[in-house]
Amino acid sequence: MFLLKASQKSATPIASRLLLSKTSATRGLASLKTSSIYNAKRFYSDSTNSQPKKSNNTMYLAAGAIALGAIGYYTYTKSTKEELTGNKAGPVFNNSEVSVVFVLGGPGSGKGTQCSKLVKEYDFVHLSAGDLLRAEQARPNSEFGELIAKYIREGLIVPQEITLKLLENAIKENYGKGSTRFLIDGFPRKMDQALSFEEQIATSAFTLFFECPEQVMIERIINRGKTSGRTDDNVESLKKRFKTFYETSMPVVDYFDKQGKMVKLSCNKPVDEVYASVKGALSEKLNIN
């Protein structure tokens, strides 16, 4: 969606280059084919004239030419695809550049509270997917504002293309300022989000999952709603959010758990006790003390 306008503007020159490149590639392959047939004929002709050394050299040259042609064609098709889609192979950041920790849990499980503590003590950048979406929703003339508002109001998951782009931009901006540690709060909430983020942006170090009884989360959210001003901090939206969380986010938890990249923490206890467990997880997974 974000690349649509740019793609439309560059469609004509890209298409022209594609046509020229395709024509050149076709001619090249045709030339290789003709050359191969010619060299094959020479091989059989040379064989009948008892010139094995010459024929062997000719065969090697023909095979090399074909191999080089295949490599060139693969490189051409790969680079053309990347130019059209705007995506290079692999994520934007590698593991030596950034450390990304996903933070998951139901509404009111205490994700934001724990993240704020980590920011103060360990110099993490806290990126809340929900906050980024709400900021985009409130941004004047945002083409996605109305769409985001509707999804949040209904307790549904905003299309991943929007969320991924907002996260990528935020990481790039903070990385440019020297930050390398990121807590991504409330994301990924679906398997496609998890896979797309790690393919396109960065591979996560691990995921913190805060487990909390539903009734406790409801009480926390209702109390928060008295002062938060958030349109989704009400019982009706909460029921929808819980349903969405259990149906879509738990498969993500299971997925990272099987990879050994999941730390599950009970948050139905005092904040400082939960935080002590969080610090223990950081020490174990990231060697941060």
N, C-alpha and C positions, 0 to 999 in steps of 0.2 A: 504493500500500500504506500509506504514512504518512498519507494523507488519509482512509482508509476509516472510522475511528472518528468523526472529525469530521464526515464527510459523512453518516453514519448519524444522528447526533444532530440535524443541521440539515435532514434530508431533509423532515420534515413541514412546518415553516414555509416552506421554500423552495418545496415543492410547492404550498402554499396561495397563496403570492405569485405563483407561476407561473400558477396557474389564474386568479387575479383579473386578473393583467396580461394574460394571453392573452384573457380575456373583454373587457377594456377595449380591447385592441388591435383585436379583431374588431369591436366596436361602432364604434370610431373609423373603421376602414376601410370598414365598411358605410355609415357616415354620409358619408364622403368620396365613396363610390360614388354614393349617392343625390344628394348635392350636385352631383357632376359631371354626372349625367344631367339634373338640373334645370337646371343652367347651360347645358348643351348645348342643351336645348330652348329656353331663352331666347335663345340665340345664333341658332338658326334662325328663331325667331319675330321677333327683332329685325332679322334680315337682310331678312325679307319686308317689314318696316315701314320699311326704309331708314334704319336707325340704326347705321351702321358703328362709330362711336366707342364707343357703349355696349356693343355686342356684342364688340368687341375687348377692352375692359376686363374684361368678364365671362369671356372665354376665358383671359385672363392670370391672373385670380383663381382660376379652376378649376385651371389648370395648376400654380399655386403651391401650392394646397391639396393637390393630389396629391403634389407633390414633397416637401412638408413631412411628409405622412403616410408616404411611403416612407422618408425619413430617420429619422423617429421609430421606425418598425417595425424598421429595421436596427439602430438603437441599442439598442432593447429586446432583440432576439434576441442581440446581441453581449454585452450586460451580463449577461443571464441565463446564457449559456454560461459566461462567466467566473466567475459566482457558483457554478455547479454544479461546475465543474472545479477552482476555486481558483487558476487561472492567469490572469494578466493578459497582455495582448499585449506581446510583446517580452521581452528578458532582464531579470533583476533589476538588474544593473549595466550602465552604459554605459562606453564606452572612456575617457571623461574621469574616471571614478571609480576604475577599477582597471586594472591591466596584468596579464594572465594569460599565462604561458608554459607550454605543455605540454612535458613532458620524456619522451621515449620511447626505448626501446632494449630489447634482450633481457635476460633475467635475468643479472645479473653484468656488465653493460656499464659500470657505474660511474655510474649516474644519481644515486644517493644521495650519493656522494662529491663529485661536482661541485656538486650542489645545496647541500650543507653549506658549501662555499666561497663560493657566491653569497650565502647568508644572512649570513655574517659580513661580507662586504665591501660588499654593496649593499642590505642591509636587506630582503631578500625574505622572505616567509613560505613555508616549504617544506611543502607538503601532499602526503603520500604516500598515494595511494589505497589501497595495500595496508596501510599502517599504520592508516589510519582504519577499514578493514574489520576488521583484527585487534583493534583497540581495542573496536569494537562487538561483536565476537565474545566478547571477554572481559568485557564489561559485564554485571554481575549482572542477571538477569531479561530479557535482551535477547530479543525475539521473533524476531530474525534470526540469533542466535548460532550455532545448530546448522546452519542453512542455509549461512551464510558458511563455517563450518568445512569442510563437505562440499565446497563448490566449490573452496576453496583447496587442500584435500587432493588433489582430482582434477585440479588444474591448469586448472580451467575459469574462465570469467568470471562473476562474481557478477551477478545481475540488475541492470540499470542503474538502476532506480528507487531501489534501496538506496544505491548508490555516489553517484548524483547528489545525493540528499538529504543524505548525510554531507558531501559537498564544499560544497554550498550553505550548510549550517549553519556549517561551519568558516570559510568566506569571510566570512559575515555577522559571525561572532563577532570575527574579527581586524580586519575593516573598522571595526567599532564601536570598536576600540581604536586606530584611526588608521592601520592598515596598508593599503597600496594596491597593493603588488607581490606577486604570487603565482606560485610555481613549483608546478605540479601534476605530480607524479612518477608515472609508470606509468599515465597516463590521457591521452586516451581509448584504449582497447584495441579498440574496434569502431566501425564507422561510425555506428551508431545512437547510441552514446555521444557521439561528436563532434558530431553534428548536434543532439542534444537539449541538450547543455551550452550550445552557442552560442545556441540558441533560447530557453532558459529561464534561464540564469544569467549568462553574459558571453561576449562574442566574444574569442577568443584573439588575442594580438598576433602570435605565431608559435610554431613548434614546434622544439625541439631534439631531434635524433635521433642517438643514439650508436650508431655501427656498430662491431661487434666480431666477430671469428671465433668460431664456436660453441665450439671446443675451449678457447679462452681463457676464455670465460664459464663453462664447466663447471668448469675448474680453480679459478676464483675462488669459485664458489658452494660447491664441496666444502670449500675452506679456510674459507669463512665459516661453513659449517654446523657446524664444530667448536666454535664459541663462540656462534653466534646463537640457538640454541634454537628456530629456526623449523622447523615440521613439513614445510615444502616445500623445505628445503635438502638434498635428496638426489637421487641419480641418477634414480630412478624418477619422481619428481615433475618433475624438470628436463626429461626427455624430453617429458612431456605439456605442460609450459609452453612449450617451444620450438615444438612443433607448433601449439599454440593461437596463439602470437605470430605465426608466419609466416602462418597462415591468416586471422587476423582483424585483426591490427594493421598489416600491410603495406599493405592498402588505405587505411587512415587516413593513412599516410605519403605514399602516392601522391596522395591527395586534397588534402592541404595543400601538397604540392610543386607541384601544378598551379596552386594559388592564389598561389604565390610566398611562402608563409608557412612554409617549411621550411628549416632549416639542418642539414645532415648533417655530422657530425664523426666522424673515426676515433678510437677510444679504445684502440687497440692500441698504446699508447705511454705514456711516463711521465705521471703524473697532472698535473703542472704544465704540461706541453706541451698537454695536452687543455684545461686550464683557460684557458690563453692564447687558445686558439681560441674558447672559450665567451665570454670577455670581448670578443673581437672581434665576435662575433655580437650581443651586447647593444648594443655601440656602434653597429653598423650598423642594427639593427632598432628599438631603443628610444632611441637617442641617449643612452645611459648610459655615462659614462667613469669 
